[in-house]
Amino acid sequence: MKRPAEPAQEQRGPLPARFTPPPGYAPRTPLVLDCTACGACCAAPDIHALSKPLGVPCRFLQVSEAACLCQIYAERPGICRRYQPDWVCGEVAPLPTLEARVRRFLEIYGLDEAQEENGIGQPRGGRLQTPPQ
């Protein structure tokens, strides 16, 4: 009888530290370690190099049913180039909409209160505000 394959995590060795959730958060699947094109990292945090405020999708983020992709990927700023998927991606990527992913991202970092206080990126008609072009 053939022995079943071991889980991917054991074959690769331990997960990098950035995929280890902090205490109180459930562990995420070790099978998703790459970018899922969920768009949360391009919509939730503020990105000074692009004059993008907190909780507002980047003006270069192209959102579709299939994925959220950067329209200036080859020329994106250094801060975007250095971003690496981590445990937060596993927490937000499965959520059904960009708005839900952004809301959860901000909640994880405790930024949802700052967003509410400043009225930044607040939903209008169920959709996040987009920055001026």
N, C-alpha and C positions, 0 to 999 in steps of 0.2 A: 504494500500500500504506500502510495506517495504521500510524503509529508506536506501539509498545507503551507503556503507561503506565509512568512511572518509579516506583521504589519509594517507599512512603509517607514514609520518612525524608527523602528528597531533596525531596519536595513540601512538607514541613513545615519544612524547614531542619534545622540540627543539633539533636541531642537535648539536653535539659537536662543539666547536669553530674551530677545525681543518678542518671541512668541510665547513666553511664559506669562500668563496673566497674573496680576497682583492678587494678594489674598482677598477672598470674598467673591472672586469672579470665576465662573466655571471654565474649565479648560476647553479649548477649541480643537477642532480636528487638525491633526498633523498633515492631512492630505492637501490642505489649501495653504500654501506658503507664499504664493506669488500674488501679484496684483490681480484683483478680480474685476477691475474696471467698474467699481461700484460708484465712483465719483465723490465719495465722502471727503477724501483728502483735498479735493479741488473745490469743495463747497463749504465745509465746516470751518476750518481755521482761517485766520486772517493771513493774507500773503502780502506783505508790505511791498515787495518788488513788483507786484502787479496792481497795487493800490486796491486790493480786494479786502473788504471788511469781513468781520466774523459772521459766519452763518449765511453768507450770500454766495451763490455759485459763481465761480470764475467766469468772466466774459468769454474765455476761450474754451470752456467746457461744452462739448457737444453731447447732449443727452438724447439717447434713443431707447427704444424698448430693449435692445440687445446689450447696450453698454454705454458708459459715459467715457468719452475719449477727448483728449486734449488736441485742439486744432493747431497748436504751435509746439507740439511735442519735440521736434528736432531743435527748436530754438528756445525751449522753456528755460526759465531762470534757474540759477544754481540751487536755490532752496527746494525747488520742485525736483530737480535731478537727484538731490541727495536723499529725498524721502524714500524710506524702505517700508514695505508692508510689515505690520507687526500684529500683536494679539488683538488690537482694536479692530483691524480689518476683519478678522474672524467673527467679531462681535457685531459689526454693523453690516457687512456685505450681504448676509441672508435676508435682511429686511426688504420689503417689497418695493419701496419707492425711495427716490433720492431724498425727499423731505424727511422720511422716517430715519434714514441713515444719518442725515445731518443732525437731526434732533438727538439721536442716541449718541453720536460722536461728541456733541457738545455736553450732553449729560454726563458722559464718562469722565470728561475733564473738568466738570463743574463750571462750564462756561454757559450753560443754559440760562442761569440766573443773570449773568452779565448781558447776554443777548436780550433777555426780556426787559431788563432795566433800561437799556439803551434803545430798544425798539428796532434793533438791527436785524435784518433778514427775516422779519416776522412774516408769517404766511399771509397772503392776500388772496382770498378766494380759494384757499386750499393749496396754493402754490407759493414757493419761496420767491421773494423779490429778487430780481436780477439787477446787477449793477448797471449803471449807464454805460453805453458803448463809447 
